[in-house]
Amino acid sequence: MSAGDPEPLRVVLADDHPIWREAVERDLVAAGLSVVGTAGDGDKAVRVVTATTPDVLVCDLQMPGRSGVEVTRAVAGLTKVLVLSASGEQEDVLEAVKAGATGYLMKSASAEDLVAAVRRTAAGDAVFTPGLAGLVLGEYRRTASDDGAPKLTARETEVLRLVAKGLTARQAAERLTVSHRTVENHVQNTLSKLQLHNRAQLVRYAVEKGLAD
Amino acid sequence: MRLDTALWRALAVYRLATLLYAAGSMAVYTDRYARPALGWAVLAGMAVWTAAAAYLYSDRRRRRWPLLVVDLALTVGALLSSVAVMTSARIEAGDPTLTVSWAAAPVVAWAIWSGWVGGAVAAAVVGTGAILERGGASQATVNSLVLLLLVGTVVGYVVQLARRAERAYSEAVALQAATAERERLSRQVHDGVLQALALVSRRGDPELAAVAAEQEVALRRLVSAATRPLPVGEADLLALLPAGADLQVAAPASPVLLPSGVAAELAAAVGAAVDNARQHGGGAAWLLVEDDVDAVTVTVRDDGPGIPAGRLDQAERDGRLGVAQSIRGRMHDLGGTVCVESTPGQGTEVELRVCR
């Protein structure tokens, strides 16, 4: 894809650091993507996404007002969310993923990695870095003894471990003698199960508290 | 209000209330007194001392032993003056002394000043004064001695307890303030320094980028470790693992807790494995930490050419797994296991496992 694409990907950028926001915006625009809105706090991020329904929201985790996790929860149905995290916010990253984000990238990732991640997110693929695989594995293990919590199949565990050890989907497929697509499906599944369970828990919580209709 | 200020103020109120009681009982039972005029003079002296004591005890710099000794002496003097004021028949009949419960004030003062021992000493002095005044021990004087001893020791003990509680409370408040300050600092570091380092590592030249990324990882570790109190004797393995721009860490979101010694040894073994991967791999390395109910597993993978099956032993002999021995030694001491696995084209993996 290039700047000459008939319809460039539409991206909204939410981060409370202006310098950082501008730097990322320059990178995305230079790669031929269209930044249709930016926000410096969580509340504005939700408003901008609601008004522009972009293909991807690139979202910082720590922002004034609503946090990245809350923003993700609010807009997960409207757009795809790629989370950018700056520091030891692993718990927040996990929460954002459970709330519906489909990708996570460290802020120190290169401009090329970022553009590639935005494109993959827009295409509906999970941006599954080894770090995210490690977090997801850890979460399944943590809840392993809980009733009703989702479980990993043996094959899914195997795939996640390979991804967490830094193997590409292609390398993992090679090792397991399955297709590249099968590996990606397994990875996607592990994420969907977590998100589904999280949503179900939220609904149950809302019903118990009398918040739902 | 601080505990001490409150206690001394309460004592001043006690002294005033008992002075009024003494004046009242003197006005009602004038016929008991042989020399009422002297009695009123003593009472006037008590009033002066009540006011003076309230003033003198209000400043902690004056609350020293001379003041307490004077307080005790004056009170016992007033108590003994009953002998001159009252008729001897009345004294023998066991009527209340001139000072009534006003005489207990220095006992409370000593108890506040130096705890239950001080309280007991002052009670013994005042009690002895009361016995002398009656011209010998009777049931009434022994009774009041016991009551004074009780007041002195109980007030003293409770004050000591309260002081200890106050100290613990102010320590807790200070600790809370320190924690809040640390959190504020780590937020500052997070919001400013880490963002700047991340930006540098994205934009700068490769060498600068590598340094910035390394510092970012180290700082991030420091910040998240500082804000998370750990159980005594345990350590978070994640905080001890090696870091670097060339090392990607995949780990659970929450701390991986192990006994401090085990965590340190395991981290050292992981460090050796990472060094090995850096030396013999293709430049990048990955680290996977898995925290299970029964074991903690750390896998180190490099992206080197890998070692064909069956040639691992050979490689180990050739020294290509140079530090393998030190890794095995450490893991053996921990009762853990080491497993080296290699897939041609996909690098070499060293799996370190310690049972919980």
Interface residues (C-beta under 8 A of the other chain):
Chain A: H17 I19 W20 A23 Q62 A86 S87 G88 Q90 E91 V93 L94 M106 K107 S108 A109 S110 A111 T129 P130 G131 A133 G134 L135 L137 G138 E139 R141 R142 A144 S145 R161 A164 K165 G166 L167 Q171 E174 R175
Chain B: H190 D191 L194 Q195 L197 A198 L199 S201 R202 R203 A212 A213 E216 L219 R220 R221 V223 S224 Q248 V249 A250 A251 P252 A253 S254 A284 W286 L288 V289 E290 D291 D292 V293 T299 R301 D303 T343 G345 Q346 E349
